[in-house]
Amino acid sequence: MRSTTTRDVTRSGGRRPSGTSHGGVDAEASKKHLMEVARDLDIRGRSTMRKAELVDAIERANRKASRK
């Protein structure tokens, strides 16, 4: 397992995300991409989440990481 850097934690959808941003998370990213980000952030329950739930969970994880 690789270590997660702050840059990884705050990923939002690539180098040049486009589309709707939801708290820094690219809400237009594919569900597959959001699942990869959620996996990198070790978000529990991600396999059963809908796309909107993944966006919310990633946003929460990013906020939590930025407070540290």
Phi and psi restraints in degrees (value plus and minus 20) as a CYANA .aco file:
   2 ARG   PHI    -105.5   -65.5
   2 ARG   PSI     134.7   174.7
   3 SER   PHI     -96.1   -56.1
   3 SER   PSI     129.3   169.3
   4 THR   PHI    -119.8   -79.8
   4 THR   PSI     105.4   145.4
   5 THR   PHI    -112.8   -72.8
   5 THR   PSI     146.0   186.0
   6 THR   PHI     -77.6   -37.6
   6 THR   PSI     -57.8   -17.8
   7 ARG   PHI     -82.0   -42.0
   7 ARG   PSI     -61.1   -21.1
   8 ASP   PHI     -84.2   -44.2
   8 ASP   PSI     -62.8   -22.8
   9 VAL   PHI     -84.3   -44.3
   9 VAL   PSI     -56.1   -16.1
  10 THR   PHI    -115.1   -75.1
  10 THR   PSI      -4.2    35.8
  11 ARG   PHI     -78.9   -38.9
  11 ARG   PSI     124.3   164.3
  12 SER   PHI    -145.9  -105.9
  12 SER   PSI     -27.8    12.2
  13 GLY   PHI     128.0   168.0
  13 GLY   PSI      -0.8    39.2
  14 GLY   PHI      99.1   139.1
  14 GLY   PSI    -196.8  -156.8
  15 ARG   PHI     -90.8   -50.8
  15 ARG   PSI     -55.9   -15.9
  16 ARG   PHI    -150.6  -110.6
  16 ARG   PSI      52.1    92.1
  17 PRO   PHI     -84.7   -44.7
  17 PRO   PSI     121.9   161.9
  18 SER   PHI    -148.5  -108.5
  18 SER   PSI     144.1   184.1
  19 GLY   PHI      76.4   116.4
  19 GLY   PSI    -184.3  -144.3
  20 THR   PHI     -94.0   -54.0
  20 THR   PSI     109.3   149.3
  21 SER   PHI    -122.8   -82.8
  21 SER   PSI     115.7   155.7
  22 HIS   PHI    -142.8  -102.8
  22 HIS   PSI      73.3   113.3
  23 GLY   PHI      42.2    82.2
  23 GLY   PSI      16.3    56.3
  24 GLY   PHI      68.0   108.0
  24 GLY   PSI     -21.8    18.2
  25 VAL   PHI    -124.0   -84.0
  25 VAL   PSI     109.8   149.8
  26 ASP   PHI     -91.5   -51.5
  26 ASP   PSI      80.6   120.6
  27 ALA   PHI     -88.6   -48.6
  27 ALA   PSI     -33.1     6.9
  28 GLU   PHI    -114.1   -74.1
  28 GLU   PSI     -22.1    17.9
  29 ALA   PHI     -84.1   -44.1
  29 ALA   PSI     136.1   176.1
  30 SER   PHI     -87.8   -47.8
  30 SER   PSI     135.7   175.7
  31 LYS   PHI     -82.3   -42.3
  31 LYS   PSI     -56.0   -16.0
  32 LYS   PHI     -79.3   -39.3
  32 LYS   PSI     -66.1   -26.1
  33 HIS   PHI     -83.8   -43.8
  33 HIS   PSI     -64.0   -24.0
  34 LEU   PHI     -81.4   -41.4
  34 LEU   PSI     -57.4   -17.4
  35 MET   PHI     -83.7   -43.7
  35 MET   PSI     -59.6   -19.6
  36 GLU   PHI     -84.3   -44.3
  36 GLU   PSI     -63.4   -23.4
  37 VAL   PHI     -82.9   -42.9
  37 VAL   PSI     -64.8   -24.8
  38 ALA   PHI     -81.4   -41.4
  38 ALA   PSI     -58.7   -18.7
  39 ARG   PHI     -84.0   -44.0
  39 ARG   PSI     -65.5   -25.5
  40 ASP   PHI     -80.8   -40.8
  40 ASP   PSI     -52.8   -12.8
  41 LEU   PHI    -107.3   -67.3
  41 LEU   PSI     -22.0    18.0
  42 ASP   PHI      36.7    76.7
  42 ASP   PSI      27.0    67.0
  43 ILE   PHI    -100.3   -60.3
  43 ILE   PSI     102.5   142.5
  44 ARG   PHI     -95.9   -55.9
  44 ARG   PSI     123.5   163.5
  45 GLY   PHI      60.4   100.4
  45 GLY   PSI     -11.7    28.3
  46 ARG   PHI     -82.5   -42.5
  46 ARG   PSI     -49.1    -9.1
  47 SER   PHI     -88.1   -48.1
  47 SER   PSI     -41.3    -1.3
  48 THR   PHI    -124.3   -84.3
  48 THR   PSI     -17.9    22.1
  49 MET   PHI    -102.9   -62.9
  49 MET   PSI     124.8   164.8
  50 ARG   PHI     -98.1   -58.1
  50 ARG   PSI     148.2   188.2
  51 LYS   PHI     -76.6   -36.6
  51 LYS   PSI     -66.6   -26.6
  52 ALA   PHI     -82.7   -42.7
  52 ALA   PSI     -55.6   -15.6
  53 GLU   PHI     -88.7   -48.7
  53 GLU   PSI     -57.4   -17.4
  54 LEU   PHI     -82.4   -42.4
  54 LEU   PSI     -64.4   -24.4
  55 VAL   PHI     -78.3   -38.3
  55 VAL   PSI     -66.7   -26.7
  56 ASP   PHI     -83.5   -43.5
  56 ASP   PSI     -63.1   -23.1
  57 ALA   PHI     -85.6   -45.6
  57 ALA   PSI     -59.7   -19.7
  58 ILE   PHI     -86.5   -46.5
  58 ILE   PSI     -61.5   -21.5
  59 GLU   PHI     -79.5   -39.5
  59 GLU   PSI     -65.9   -25.9
  60 ARG   PHI     -81.9   -41.9
  60 ARG   PSI     -63.0   -23.0
  61 ALA   PHI     -84.2   -44.2
  61 ALA   PSI     -59.6   -19.6
  62 ASN   PHI     -84.4   -44.4
  62 ASN   PSI     -64.0   -24.0
  63 ARG   PHI     -81.9   -41.9
  63 ARG   PSI     -63.2   -23.2
  64 LYS   PHI     -81.7   -41.7
  64 LYS   PSI     -64.2   -24.2
  65 ALA   PHI     -86.7   -46.7
  65 ALA   PSI     -54.9   -14.9
  66 SER   PHI     -95.3   -55.3
  66 SER   PSI     -39.3     0.7
  67 ARG   PHI     -96.8   -56.8
  67 ARG   PSI     -40.6    -0.6
